[in-house]
Amino acid sequence: MAKTAFNTLAAPPAVTQDLLFDAAKNGEVAVLAEILRAHPDAVNWPNPVKTGDLPFGLQSRALIVAAEHGQTAAAELLLNHGADVNARHHRGWSALMHAAWNGKPGTVELLLKFRADTSFREDNGMNAESMARQRGYNSIGSMIAQAEKDDIAIFHTGLRTAMKPLKTFRARK
């Protein structure tokens, strides 16, 4: 059955949920947009338990599926509709971890732009940077490491800026 506006909007929720995750996996941005227009809350729907080609599907989100398959345009649409960039599934993997593990530099860059947390660790203690490097994606590992350094620098700059009024106040006493 072709995925048309009628089929998506008239579908029972379970069918719509399957369409959502299939569209995220396959980068079908028009189908995703149509589902999100009809069901704005779909952006963070959990994935139904799947077997086969969606490893660790339990409690996954469409963003994680899009990131895993390097569907950057689909991931961007989901993020712009409020997808949680730091959602994790039951094994502790985030969208950033999936994109790093699968060598998807464009998707990694997008997730970092949306402030994906680089410090998350999965069940075995690996973070997105170490996952990328283990798979031989050193440029992705370096991109993540640089983003983490930039975040630390921004935090410290903000902290210093926030502390200036306090120092001034203390100096006046």
C-alpha positions as a LaTeX table, in Angstrom:
\begin{tabular}{lrrr}
\hline
Residue & $x$ (\AA) & $y$ (\AA) & $z$ (\AA) \\
\hline
Met1 & 0.00 & 0.00 & 0.00 \\
Ala2 & 1.44 & 3.38 & $-0.97$ \\
Lys3 & 2.06 & 5.87 & 1.84 \\
Thr4 & $-0.35$ & 8.69 & 1.04 \\
Ala5 & $-1.88$ & 11.43 & 3.12 \\
Phe6 & $-5.10$ & 9.43 & 3.38 \\
Asn7 & $-3.35$ & 6.25 & 4.51 \\
Thr8 & $-1.19$ & 7.98 & 7.12 \\
Leu9 & $-3.89$ & 10.18 & 8.63 \\
Ala10 & $-6.59$ & 7.50 & 8.67 \\
Ala11 & $-4.33$ & 4.78 & 10.04 \\
Pro12 & $-4.78$ & 3.39 & 13.53 \\
Pro13 & $-2.02$ & 4.55 & 15.92 \\
Ala14 & $-0.05$ & 1.27 & 15.70 \\
Val15 & 0.13 & 1.54 & 11.91 \\
Thr16 & 1.06 & 5.22 & 12.15 \\
Gln17 & 3.76 & 4.31 & 14.66 \\
Asp18 & 5.21 & 1.74 & 12.25 \\
Leu19 & 5.10 & 4.31 & 9.43 \\
Leu20 & 6.92 & 6.82 & 11.65 \\
Phe21 & 9.83 & 4.48 & 12.35 \\
Asp22 & 10.01 & 3.19 & 8.78 \\
Ala23 & 10.08 & 6.78 & 7.49 \\
Ala24 & 12.83 & 7.73 & 9.98 \\
Lys25 & 14.90 & 4.69 & 8.96 \\
Asn26 & 14.47 & 5.34 & 5.23 \\
Gly27 & 14.77 & 9.14 & 5.35 \\
Glu28 & 11.25 & 9.72 & 4.05 \\
Val29 & 11.02 & 13.33 & 5.18 \\
Ala30 & 7.65 & 14.02 & 3.51 \\
Val31 & 6.05 & 11.05 & 5.29 \\
Leu32 & 7.58 & 12.13 & 8.62 \\
Ala33 & 6.29 & 15.68 & 8.14 \\
Glu34 & 2.82 & 14.37 & 7.36 \\
Ile35 & 2.76 & 12.16 & 10.46 \\
Leu36 & 4.01 & 15.01 & 12.65 \\
Arg37 & 1.32 & 17.35 & 11.29 \\
Ala38 & $-1.35$ & 14.81 & 12.26 \\
His39 & 0.31 & 13.69 & 15.51 \\
Pro40 & 2.67 & 16.37 & 16.91 \\
Asp41 & 3.45 & 14.16 & 19.91 \\
Ala42 & 4.74 & 11.41 & 17.58 \\
Val43 & 8.17 & 13.05 & 17.62 \\
Asn44 & 8.98 & 11.27 & 20.89 \\
Trp45 & 6.83 & 8.14 & 20.56 \\
Pro46 & 8.60 & 4.97 & 21.68 \\
Asn47 & 9.35 & 2.40 & 19.02 \\
Pro48 & 7.29 & $-0.76$ & 19.28 \\
Val49 & 9.36 & $-3.83$ & 20.06 \\
Lys50 & 10.92 & $-4.96$ & 16.79 \\
Thr51 & 13.07 & $-7.84$ & 15.73 \\
Gly52 & 15.49 & $-8.06$ & 12.86 \\
Asp53 & 16.90 & $-4.86$ & 11.43 \\
Leu54 & 16.21 & $-2.53$ & 14.38 \\
Pro55 & 18.65 & $-3.68$ & 17.06 \\
Phe56 & 17.77 & $-2.66$ & 20.59 \\
Gly57 & 14.45 & $-1.26$ & 19.30 \\
Leu58 & 12.74 & $-1.31$ & 22.69 \\
Gln59 & 12.07 & 2.25 & 23.83 \\
Ser60 & 13.99 & 3.73 & 20.93 \\
Arg61 & 12.76 & 6.96 & 19.34 \\
Ala62 & 12.45 & 7.98 & 15.69 \\
Leu63 & 15.46 & 10.30 & 16.08 \\
Ile64 & 17.64 & 7.40 & 17.22 \\
Val65 & 16.51 & 5.32 & 14.24 \\
Ala66 & 17.18 & 8.19 & 11.80 \\
Ala67 & 20.64 & 8.76 & 13.34 \\
Glu68 & 21.49 & 5.06 & 13.24 \\
His69 & 20.81 & 5.00 & 9.50 \\
Gly70 & 22.45 & 8.37 & 8.74 \\
Gln71 & 19.19 & 10.01 & 7.70 \\
Thr72 & 20.34 & 13.54 & 8.50 \\
Ala73 & 17.40 & 15.36 & 6.87 \\
Ala74 & 14.93 & 13.17 & 8.76 \\
Ala75 & 16.85 & 13.74 & 12.00 \\
Glu76 & 16.80 & 17.51 & 11.44 \\
Leu77 & 13.04 & 17.50 & 10.84 \\
Leu78 & 12.50 & 15.51 & 14.05 \\
Leu79 & 14.77 & 17.83 & 16.04 \\
Asn80 & 13.00 & 20.90 & 14.67 \\
His81 & 9.72 & 19.37 & 15.83 \\
Gly82 & 11.02 & 18.90 & 19.37 \\
Ala83 & 12.63 & 15.46 & 19.41 \\
Asp84 & 14.74 & 14.94 & 22.52 \\
Val85 & 18.33 & 15.06 & 21.22 \\
Asn86 & 19.50 & 13.21 & 24.34 \\
Ala87 & 16.88 & 10.45 & 24.47 \\
Arg88 & 18.41 & 7.04 & 25.08 \\
His89 & 17.11 & 3.54 & 24.65 \\
His90 & 17.27 & 0.71 & 27.15 \\
Arg91 & 20.95 & $-0.04$ & 26.45 \\
Gly92 & 21.91 & 3.57 & 27.13 \\
Trp93 & 22.65 & 4.52 & 23.52 \\
Ser94 & 21.71 & 7.99 & 22.30 \\
Ala95 & 21.20 & 9.19 & 18.73 \\
Leu96 & 24.77 & 10.58 & 18.82 \\
Met97 & 26.15 & 7.19 & 19.83 \\
His98 & 24.31 & 5.45 & 16.99 \\
Ala99 & 25.50 & 7.97 & 14.42 \\
Ala100 & 29.09 & 7.74 & 15.71 \\
Trp101 & 29.06 & 3.92 & 15.82 \\
Asn102 & 27.73 & 3.72 & 12.28 \\
Gly103 & 30.10 & 6.35 & 10.83 \\
Lys104 & 27.55 & 9.03 & 9.91 \\
Pro105 & 29.51 & 12.33 & 10.04 \\
Gly106 & 26.71 & 14.57 & 8.74 \\
Thr107 & 24.31 & 13.24 & 11.33 \\
Val108 & 26.92 & 13.54 & 14.10 \\
Glu109 & 27.52 & 17.16 & 13.11 \\
Leu110 & 23.77 & 17.89 & 13.18 \\
Leu111 & 23.31 & 16.28 & 16.60 \\
Leu112 & 26.24 & 18.24 & 18.01 \\
Lys113 & 24.73 & 21.44 & 16.58 \\
Phe114 & 21.58 & 20.61 & 18.55 \\
Arg115 & 23.73 & 20.18 & 21.69 \\
Ala116 & 23.74 & 16.40 & 21.99 \\
Asp117 & 25.38 & 15.33 & 25.24 \\
Thr118 & 28.83 & 13.93 & 24.47 \\
Ser119 & 29.37 & 12.61 & 27.99 \\
Phe120 & 26.76 & 9.82 & 27.97 \\
Arg121 & 28.17 & 6.34 & 28.44 \\
Glu122 & 26.48 & 3.11 & 27.45 \\
Asp123 & 26.31 & $-0.11$ & 29.48 \\
Asn124 & 29.97 & $-1.00$ & 28.77 \\
Gly125 & 31.26 & 2.48 & 29.63 \\
Met126 & 31.85 & 3.75 & 26.10 \\
Asn127 & 30.84 & 7.24 & 24.99 \\
Ala128 & 30.16 & 8.41 & 21.43 \\
Glu129 & 33.79 & 9.43 & 20.85 \\
Ser130 & 35.21 & 6.08 & 21.94 \\
Met131 & 32.55 & 4.23 & 19.94 \\
Ala132 & 33.50 & 6.08 & 16.76 \\
Arg133 & 37.22 & 5.50 & 17.31 \\
Gln134 & 36.71 & 1.80 & 18.05 \\
Arg135 & 35.04 & 1.44 & 14.65 \\
Gly136 & 37.84 & 3.36 & 12.91 \\
Tyr137 & 35.89 & 6.60 & 12.42 \\
Asn138 & 38.65 & 8.78 & 13.86 \\
Ser139 & 37.47 & 11.98 & 12.17 \\
Ile140 & 34.06 & 11.53 & 13.83 \\
Gly141 & 35.78 & 10.83 & 17.15 \\
Ser142 & 37.79 & 14.03 & 16.73 \\
Met143 & 34.64 & 16.01 & 15.86 \\
Ile144 & 32.97 & 14.80 & 19.06 \\
Ala145 & 36.08 & 15.46 & 21.17 \\
Gln146 & 36.29 & 19.01 & 19.80 \\
Ala147 & 32.61 & 19.61 & 20.54 \\
Glu148 & 33.16 & 18.44 & 24.09 \\
Lys149 & 36.14 & 20.81 & 24.48 \\
Asp150 & 34.08 & 23.66 & 23.03 \\
Asp151 & 31.23 & 22.91 & 25.47 \\
Ile152 & 33.67 & 22.97 & 28.39 \\
Ala153 & 35.14 & 26.28 & 27.19 \\
Ile154 & 31.66 & 27.80 & 26.79 \\
Phe155 & 30.72 & 26.58 & 30.27 \\
His156 & 33.85 & 28.09 & 31.85 \\
Thr157 & 33.42 & 31.35 & 29.96 \\
Gly158 & 29.82 & 31.55 & 31.13 \\
Leu159 & 30.85 & 30.69 & 34.67 \\
Arg160 & 33.51 & 33.43 & 34.67 \\
Thr161 & 30.97 & 35.91 & 33.27 \\
Ala162 & 28.43 & 34.91 & 35.88 \\
Met163 & 31.02 & 35.27 & 38.67 \\
Lys164 & 32.08 & 38.83 & 37.70 \\
Pro165 & 29.09 & 40.51 & 39.40 \\
Leu166 & 29.73 & 38.42 & 42.50 \\
Lys167 & 33.40 & 39.48 & 42.61 \\
Thr168 & 32.37 & 43.12 & 42.09 \\
Phe169 & 29.80 & 42.85 & 44.87 \\
Arg170 & 32.34 & 41.32 & 47.24 \\
Ala171 & 34.93 & 43.96 & 46.35 \\
Arg172 & 32.54 & 46.75 & 47.37 \\
Lys173 & 32.27 & 45.53 & 50.96 \\
\hline
\end{tabular}
